[in-house]
């Protein structure tokens, strides 16, 4: 258990940041899952509409440090490639 007041404050702020990071990570996972499910169901037009939302969630997660920038780029590239394959 923390003893100093600064350590106690660090625990509080860390817990608060943890909640925000989990929320951002859940949004990232939910949007990408919805897009991949739409692609699996051959709903290409629906997936195209979901792509900007997925990009937004990925970019926000990368901006806040939930995921690294290269990971974000890789996720976006794979989603775009999957959409391109589904169109063909």
C-alpha positions in Angstrom: 0.0 0.0 0.0 1.2 3.5 -0.8 2.5 5.6 2.1 3.3 9.0 0.7 0.6 11.3 -0.5 2.1 11.5 -4.0 2.1 7.7 -4.3 -1.6 7.7 -3.3 -2.4 10.3 -5.9 -0.4 8.2 -8.5 -2.6 5.2 -7.7 -5.8 7.2 -8.1 -4.7 8.7 -11.4 -3.4 5.4 -12.7 -6.8 3.8 -11.9 -8.6 6.6 -13.7 -6.4 6.3 -16.8 -6.8 2.5 -16.7 -10.6 2.9 -17.1 -10.2 5.3 -20.0 -7.7 3.0 -21.7 -10.0 0.0 -21.3 -12.8 1.9 -22.8 -10.7 3.0 -25.7 -9.4 -0.6 -26.2 -13.0 -2.0 -26.1 -14.1 0.5 -28.7 -11.2 -0.5 -30.9 -12.0 -4.2 -30.5 -15.7 -3.7 -31.0 -15.4 -1.7 -34.3 -12.9 -4.1 -35.8 -14.9 -7.1 -34.9 -18.1 -5.6 -36.3 -16.3 -4.9 -39.6 -14.8 -8.4 -39.8 -18.2 -9.9 -39.1 -19.7 -7.8 -41.8 -17.0 -9.0 -44.2 -17.6 -12.6 -43.2 -21.3 -12.2 -43.9 -20.5 -10.8 -47.3 -21.9 -7.4 -46.4 -19.4 -5.3 -48.3 -21.4 -2.1 -48.4 -21.9 -2.3 -44.6 -18.3 -2.9 -44.0 -17.3 0.1 -46.2 -19.5 2.3 -44.0 -17.8 0.8 -40.8 -14.3 1.4 -42.1 -14.0 5.1 -41.1 -15.3 4.3 -37.6 -12.7 1.5 -37.2 -9.9 3.9 -38.5 -11.1 6.5 -35.9 -11.0 4.0 -33.1 -7.6 2.7 -34.1 -6.1 6.2 -34.5 -7.5 7.3 -31.1 -6.0 4.3 -29.4 -2.6 5.0 -31.0 -2.8 8.7 -30.2 -3.4 7.9 -26.5 -0.7 5.2 -26.3 -3.1 2.3 -25.9 -1.5 0.7 -28.9 1.7 1.6 -30.7 1.6 3.5 -34.0 3.0 0.7 -36.1 0.4 -1.7 -34.6 -2.3 0.9 -35.6 -0.9 1.1 -39.1 -0.8 -2.7 -39.4 -4.4 -3.0 -38.2 -5.6 -0.4 -40.7 -3.7 -2.0 -43.5 -5.1 -5.4 -42.8 -8.7 -4.1 -42.6 -8.3 -2.3 -45.9 -6.8 -5.4 -47.5 -9.6 -7.6 -46.2 -12.2 -5.1 -47.6 -10.4 -5.0 -50.9 -10.4 -8.9 -51.1 -14.1 -8.9 -50.3 -14.9 -6.5 -53.1 -13.0 -8.6 -55.6 
